[in-house]
Amino acid sequence: MSAAHDRGRLLGQVLRSMATDRGVVEELVRAARGQSPEVARLPEAENRRHVEVLLATGLDFFERSDEPDEQDFRAAETLGADRAAQGISIDGLLRGVQAARTQAMKIAIARSRAVGVPDEVLLEGMVDLDRYTGVLERHVVNGYHTAELELSRTNRDANTHLLRRLLLPGDGPPPEPAQLRRAGLSPDGLYHCLVSDVTQPGEARALEQRLLGCGGVYGLVEGRLAGLSARRPTSADLDALLVVAPATALTALRDVHPLCVAALRIAGRAGRRGVHDLTDLSGQVALAAQPVLADLLRGTLAGLDHADDFHRELVGTALVYLDHGQRLGHAAAALHVHPNTVRYRLDRLAEITGTPWDDTAEAPSTVLGTLHHWWALRTWLDHHPLQR
């Protein structure tokens, strides 16, 4: 009888006796629970099942004559998947697996020597046993990561569906309190509604990972990454446009979300990046909600021609002047021209439209009067007549 055959036969007997020995199983359970607090929080019956699976797979490994294939480690992958579903971290899982692995090796060596396995045969057997346990561990980890990805995808889908129900009126009734709690939201909490200009799934996942540090839930809503944040995010190194509403109750979100979307479009047309508060864009959002009135105002600017670049320059100058508090010096600095150039352009605009645009008017402009002028100019400049 060859040494290789002896090795397989004797070690097979040792592993068979270990797999059916309740005391060995309990010893490995204690080792795993002692080294991993997360594993120790599981019921002991679950830990025993874990150990019995590993021992049974090891016994099969030593008793077969050919090399094992992937199917032979399916039980190990299932075990890893179970731990992921139970919320055990990969570090906690490996601590338990490795502690049981080390203890099993010690018991196997002691029992092999007790039944007369020669040291040289035992050494070869332990090399094989170590190789087996290494392969087994890799399959446990693989099962864990595969399940983790699937669970992550499932949770993301569930959170996205919940988010759409909170933000969109046509996506079913608002979620129940229990559903909100499962997603990590407090039914009575206040959350920042946010909308981004990120639409690509890969980019959305990357931004979502950054936003998760602020708490809340995120997902693709109407094709763009949106979410509910427990804390206002910052714009540090953010290569995206994000509009954030003040923290509000979950019941108000269906009214707040469309305002964020409108503000996002306005900020996007202006070429803005980073994080912007909805309230800072509230004026433009309110005006954009009245397109018919805006069109009527645009019609009061008689004499201006969209095809004339000089006219467009005049309107742009007037907008900068109004945006800078109707101060010539500030407007000139923003435009990189002399203050007299700004005054000349305002005078020319007044000649064309019949409306004074600077502080030389007899009656000082009121807040509403300034708003009237700004809205008319902005609408005219943004208007794109059809090409003929």
Residue pairs with C-beta under 8 A, 6 or more apart in sequence:
3 118
3 120
3 121
3 124
4 124
6 117
6 121
7 117
7 121
7 122
7 124
7 125
7 128
8 62
8 63
10 112
10 115
10 116
10 117
10 121
10 125
11 62
11 108
11 112
11 117
11 125
11 128
11 129
12 59
12 62
12 63
13 115
14 108
14 111
14 112
14 115
14 117
15 55
15 58
15 59
15 62
15 108
16 59
17 111
18 24
18 55
18 104
18 107
18 108
18 111
19 52
19 55
19 56
19 58
19 59
24 55
24 107
25 48
25 51
25 52
25 55
26 48
27 103
27 107
28 51
28 55
28 100
28 103
28 104
29 44
29 47
29 48
29 50
29 51
29 100
31 99
31 100
31 102
31 103
32 39
32 47
32 50
32 51
32 95
32 96
32 97
32 99
32 100
33 39
33 40
33 44
33 47
33 96
34 40
34 99
35 95
35 96
35 98
35 99
36 92
36 93
36 95
36 96
36 99
37 92
38 88
38 89
38 92
38 93
38 95
38 96
39 47
39 88
39 92
39 93
39 95
39 96
42 86
42 88
47 96
50 79
50 96
50 100
51 100
53 75
53 76
53 79
54 76
54 79
54 97
54 100
54 101
54 104
54 136
55 104
56 75
57 72
57 73
57 75
57 76
57 136
58 104
58 129
58 132
58 133
58 136
60 68
60 72
61 68
61 72
61 132
62 128
62 129
62 132
68 135
73 135
73 136
73 139
76 136
76 139
76 140
76 143
77 139
77 140
77 142
77 143
77 146
78 143
79 140
79 143
80 93
80 139
80 140
80 141
80 142
80 143
80 144
80 145
80 146
80 147
81 143
81 144
81 146
81 147
82 147
83 93
83 140
83 144
84 143
84 144
84 145
84 147
84 148
84 151
85 147
85 151
90 141
90 144
90 145
90 148
93 140
93 141
93 144
94 137
94 141
97 137
97 140
98 137
101 133
101 137
104 133
105 126
105 129
105 130
105 133
108 126
108 129
109 122
109 126
112 122
112 125
113 119
113 122
117 125
156 219
158 183
159 183
159 217
159 218
159 219
160 219
160 220
160 221
161 171
162 175
162 179
162 180
162 183
162 217
163 217
163 218
163 219
163 221
163 226
163 227
163 228
164 171
164 219
164 221
165 171
165 172
165 173
165 174
165 175
166 174
166 175
166 228
166 250
166 253
166 254
167 193
167 221
167 226
167 253
167 254
167 257
168 221
168 222
168 254
168 257
169 254
174 250
174 251
175 183
177 187
180 186
180 187
180 250
181 187
183 217
184 215
184 216
184 217
185 191
185 216
185 217
185 228
185 250
187 250
188 249
189 230
189 250
190 247
190 248
190 249
191 216
191 228
191 229
191 230
191 247
191 248
191 250
191 253
192 216
192 228
192 229
192 230
192 231
192 232
192 233
192 244
192 245
192 246
192 247
192 248
193 226
193 227
193 228
193 244
193 245
193 248
193 253
193 256
193 257
193 260
194 211
194 226
194 227
194 228
194 229
194 233
194 242
194 243
194 244
194 245
194 260
195 221
195 224
195 225
195 226
195 242
195 243
195 257
195 260
195 261
195 263
195 264
196 204
196 207
196 224
196 225
196 226
196 240
196 241
196 242
196 243
196 264
197 224
197 240
197 241
197 242
197 264
197 268
198 204
198 207
198 224
198 225
198 240
199 220
199 223
199 224
199 225
201 220
203 240
204 220
204 225
207 225
207 240
208 218
208 219
208 225
208 227
210 233
210 238
211 218
211 227
211 229
211 233
212 218
214 229
214 230
214 231
214 232
214 233
215 229
215 230
215 231
216 227
216 228
216 229
216 230
217 227
217 228
218 225
218 226
218 227
218 228
219 225
219 226
219 227
220 226
221 257
222 261
224 264
226 257
226 260
228 250
228 253
229 244
232 244
232 247
232 275
233 242
233 244
233 275
234 275
235 242
235 273
235 274
235 275
238 273
238 274
238 275
239 273
240 273
240 274
241 264
241 267
241 268
241 272
241 273
241 274
241 276
242 274
242 275
242 276
243 260
243 263
243 264
243 267
243 276
243 277
243 278
243 281
244 260
244 275
244 276
244 277
244 278
245 256
245 259
245 260
245 277
245 278
245 279
246 277
246 278
246 279
248 256
256 278
259 278
259 285
260 278
262 285
262 288
262 289
263 276
263 278
263 281
263 282
263 284
263 285
265 288
266 281
266 284
266 285
266 288
267 276
267 281
269 382
278 285
283 371
287 294
287 375
287 378
288 294
294 375
294 379
295 379
297 372
297 375
297 376
297 379
298 376
298 379
298 380
298 383
300 353
300 355
300 376
301 353
301 355
301 376
301 377
301 380
302 353
302 354
303 352
303 353
303 354
304 311
304 314
304 315
304 352
304 353
304 380
305 311
306 312
306 383
306 384
306 385
311 352
312 381
313 345
314 345
314 346
314 348
314 349
314 352
315 349
315 377
315 380
315 381
316 381
317 331
317 335
317 342
317 345
317 346
317 349
318 345
318 346
318 349
318 357
318 373
318 377
319 374
319 377
319 378
319 381
320 331
320 334
320 335
321 327
321 328
321 331
321 342
321 346
321 357
321 358
322 370
322 373
322 374
322 377
323 331
323 374
324 330
324 331
324 334
326 358
326 359
326 365
326 370
328 339
328 342
328 343
328 358
329 339
331 339
331 342
332 338
332 339
332 341
332 342
335 341
335 342
343 358
346 357
346 358
347 358
349 355
349 357
350 356
350 357
350 358
355 373
357 373
359 365
365 373
